[in-house]
């Protein structure tokens, strides 16, 4: 039975029965509904671009955790199989649609009890994700943002995250690294072309699926026209510290260059196994992002030059995502760009704070 459109469905999804199918969930290797799963080999299939190069991650798909007592068993006609993750905004489930296909279902935390700000952000996430149609991003299939339990349904990308692969198997070999770099840069180009800024690009949001790397999770994405305003967008930094641009940390207006900065940091992690600004407490990492040069480790060749350009403290000095794609396809660094003469506001603040400390020390030295 089709979903009732009066509930606020934002993307019609045809011919999906509301009743969940009976029986045990089919494994991810199952091709069509009703076909028995094929026997799996002892070693799961490698992620795209890795076959014959190195042992891939052990599991062939994400391992969902069991549903909890308070979790729904189905929502909007989607049968929920387990938890994939959760955050401050919502819980992400692995589910199946009426055709027995695996999907990702993100449900707003709190449902009707969620605050207006949380519901508004959830609506904006759905709107942002629907605008992006690139081959290297997870497609949004369905959404209901006005019902009792607002949810967004997106394509399930079978495979481990870049974060997990590097943690388990070490840095990517050069051929795979180049493919991941090119595909993720292409994903950012598509996101920016749609007028969206992801704002949380990181290795955990890159899935190495059978068709190659795909970028997921638009949980804090914003429209570029909103980001063009002069006032800060939030009351506190939003993102993941090791992959946040300096302007994000200082709560300055954030645009596409922030995603490019995060891309550069993610590529350093993929190539070296370490983020360019180290790890540890969030405050310490963010301080390094704003004040210290990145540690590029043993990266070499054009990708090192690209990463260094992307990690420039000044947003205006970074290449654009389309420039990254062109440079990666041609195997070279981006064309030189004139250094901007305008000093970002966050640097003015740092300079003024340093000057105040020096003056205070001088005055105290005279008085005491």
N, C-alpha and C positions, 0 to 999 in steps of 0.2 A: 504494500500500500504506500503510495507516495507520501512524503512528509507534508504536513499541513503548512501551506505557504503563509498562513496568517501568523505563524509563530516567528516570523522575521528571518526566514532563510534568505541569505544573501546570494547564494549561488545554487540555482536549481540543480538537482541531481536526480535523473530520471530512473524509473523502474527499479527502485530499491525497496524491497519489502520491509515493513517495520518489524516483523517478527524475526528473531534470530534463528538461524538454522540449528537444528539439533545435531547431536553427535559431538565427537571430540574435534577440536580445531585441527585442521590439516596443517602439516608442516610447511615451512616456507619453500620447500622444494616442490610442492604440489603445483601442477601447471594449471588445471581448470577444476572448477567445483565438481566433486563427485569422483574424480580420478584418484586412485590410491597413490600415496606418496612413493616416489621412486627411492630405492635403497641409496643411502648416502655413502660415499667412499669414506675411508678412514680419515683422510685429510680433506677438509672442506676446500671449496673452490677459492682461488686467489681473487683478491680485488683486482679490478681492471688495471692492466699495465704492470702487474707484478708477476704473472706466470713465467716460470723459468728463470726468474731473477733472484728470488729469495723466498724463504718460507713466509707465507702470509699469516695473518692472525688466525688463531686456532678456531674460533667459532665462525660459521658462515653467515651469521646474522646477529643482530643485537639480542641479548638475553634479557627478556623482560622479567621483572620481579612479580611475585604473585599479587593479586588484588587484595586490598585490605578490607576489613569488615565494613567500613563506611563508604567504600568505593561503589559506584554504580556498576551493574553488570552489563548494561546496554544503555545507549543514548542515541536518540534520533534514528533508530533503526540500525545502529552499528553495535555489534557484539564486542565487548571489551575483554581482552585476553590477559592483560597484565600491565604493569607500570613500566614505562621506559625512563621516566625521570620526573622531577618536579622542581619548581622554583617558587619565588615569591608571588608570581602572577597566577600560576595554574599548575595542573598536573597533566602530564603527557602519557597517554595510554597506547598500547598496541591493540588494534582492533581488526575486525573483518566487516566488510560491507555485505550487502545482500547477494552479491555474486561471489562471495567467499574470498575476496581479494584482501590482502593485508593493507591496512591504512594506519596512519597516525592520527590520534584524536586528542586534541588539546582542550581541556575543560577549565573554564575560569574557576579559580578557587573561591569558594563561598557562595557561588550561584546568586540567588536573589539577594543574599545578605552582603554581597560584595559592594564596596563603596562605589560612588559615581565615578570617581577618578579611575578605579580599576576597570570598571565596565567600559569607560571611554577609551582607555588604552587598548583593551581587548578588541573593540570595534576597529580602532585604527590599525591594529595588527592585521586583522582580516582584510581590511581595505588595502593595506600596503602589500600584503602577500599576493592578493589577486592580481595586482598590476604587473607583477614580475612574471615573464613568460619565457625566460631563457632555458636552454636545454640543461644547464648545469645548476639549476635550483629545483628544490622540491616543489611540485605543483600543488596548489590548493584545490581540493576537489569539492568541498562543501563547507558551509558555515551557517550557523544559527546564533546570532549574537543578541537576541532579544528574549529568548525563552527563559524558563526557570533555571536551566543550566547551560549558559552560553558555551558554544564549542566551535572549534575549527578543525576540519578534517583535511589532511594533506597526504600526498603520496608517501608511502613507506619506502624508504631507500634501504635495501637490504645490504648490510655490510657494516664494518666497524668504523669508528670515527678516526680521523687522522691522529687525534690525541692518543687514542688507545693503541694504534698501530706503532707509533713511535715509542710509547712507553714499553710495549711488550717486545718489539723487535729492533728498536734502535732507529737511527736516522734513515731516511729513505735513500735508496741508491739513485744515482744521477738521472737515469732515464725516467724512473717513476716520479722523481721530484719535479722534473721539467713538465711532465704531463699534469701533475697536480697543480703546479704553479699556473700553467696555461688555462686549465679549466676553471680554477677558482678566480683568476683574473677576469675570465670571460663572464663568470657569474656576477662579479661585482659590476662589470660594464653593463650587463643587462639590468641589474638592480638600479644603478644610477640612471640608466636610460629611461626607466619607468618613473623617474623623479623621486626615488626612495633612497634613504641612507640606512644601511643595516644597523650600524652602531654596536654590534656585538660579534663581529667576525673574529673567529678564533678556531684553533684546531678541533675543539670539541663540537663545533658547528659545521665541520666538513666531514661528510660521510663518503667513504671509499666504496661505492657501490659497483655492481657488475657492469654498468655503463660508464664508469669513471667517477671522478669526484663530483659531489654535489653539495651545495651550500644550503643549510637548513636554518630554521628558527628565526623568525622575524619579530620576536617578542618585544624588542624595544626599538624596532624600526620606526622611522618618522619620514614624513613627506619633506622633500627638499625645500619646497616653498615655505614651510613652517620653520625650517632650520635656517633660512636666510635672514630671519629677524635679528636685530642687533642685541636684544636682551637674551640672557641665558634661558634655556628651555626647561631646566629642572632646578630643584633646590639642592641637589647633591649629585655627584658624578654617577653616571649610569654606564655599566659595562663590566668587563673583566680586567682588573688592574694591569696585568702583564701585556695586554693587547689594546689598551686604551691610548689614544693620542693625547699629547699634552693639553690640547684645547678641551678635550673631554674632562680631564682631571681638574682643570681650572674652571670648569663649568662655563666655558665660552661657547658661542654659537658653533655648532658642529655640522659639517657638511661632508660631501664625498671624500675629501682628503683624509678624514679620520678613518674611513674604511681602508684606504690605501695604506695608511700607517699600520693598521692592524694586519693587513695582508703581508706586509714586509716582516712584521714580527712573527707571524705564523710560518712564513717560509724559512726564517732563521731556525725556528723550532724544528721544522720538518727536516732541515739539512744537518742540524747539529745535535738535536735531542735536548736543547736547552732554549728557553726564551731569551731574547736579547737583553733583557733587563733583570735577569735573575729571578729568584723566587724568594719566598719568605712572607712576612707580614705585608698586608696590602699597602699600608702607609709607606713602608720602606721601598716597595716596588714602584709605587707612584712617584716617590721622590726621585728615584733613579730615572724614570721616564722623562721627567721634566728637566732634570739637571745634568744627566750624564750621557755620554755617547753610548750607542749600543755595542754589545759584544757580539760580533759576527762569527766568532770561532774560526773554524777552518773552511768556511765557505770560500769558493773561488769562482772565477769566470764571470760571465755577464749577470748571472743571478745574484752574485754578491753585490755587484754595482747597483742593480735594481733595488735590492733590499736596503742598501745604504741610502739611496735616494728617497725611498718610501719612508724611512725612519727619520727624516729631517724634522727638527723641532718646529719649523715654520711650515704651516699647511700650504702656503703658496709655492714652496720650493719642491713639493712632491709631484711626481708624474700623475696623470689621470689613469683610470682603469683601462680605457681604450689604448692609451700609450703603452701600458704594460703588456697588453695582448699583442700589439704590433712588435714590440721589442722581443718578446719571448718567441714569437713565430720566426723572427729574423735572426734570433740568436745573438742579440747585441743589447747593449745598455740603451736607455732612452736618450734622445737627443739632448744636448746641454740646454739648460733653461736659465735665463738670467736670474741672478739672486734677487729676491725682493728687498726693497729698501725699507719697507714698513716693518717696524718691530711689533710682534704680537703683544697683546695686552698682558698676557700672563708673564712675558719676560719683563715688561715694564714693572709689574708688581714685584717680581723677584729682585730686580735692580733697586727699586725703592726700598724694599725690606732690607737688603744688604746695606744700603747707604744709611738707613736708620740705625742699624746695629753698630756700624762703624762710628757714626756720630755720637751715639749714646756711650759707647766705650771711651771715646775721646773725652767727652764731658765728664764722665765718672772719674777718669784718670786725673783730670785737672782738679776736680773737687776733693778727691780723696787721696 
